[in-house]
């Protein structure tokens, strides 16, 4: 084989290699675009959950106050109901 033919075949092989790598690069770019889209949706959802959970500590404090009040009142109420029903005589 002549050197000119070998040079030409080498150049053709390099061009084919670059074309194939370019095609795979485009495929990877499409996959990354899909991942970015999914991650943006997940980020949006996580931020929405974070905003909703910001009120949780205040709500829990209010719930604790209500439960503490109930725990204070319920024993007396239970005793009063027992006395009224005749189960206890104090």
C-alpha angles and dihedrals in degrees: 000000000000123000091239090059091047091051091049093049090048091052091048090050091050091049090050091047092051091047093051092047089049091052091050090046090055090049091051090048090053090050091050091050090055090049091049090051092051093046091051090054091048091049091050090051093047091051091050091052090047091053091049093048094052089081093052099090092051091046091049091051089053091047091050091052090051093047092048090052090048092049089052096048103036099069091052091046091049091051091049092050092047091052091048091050090050096244094118133036112192 
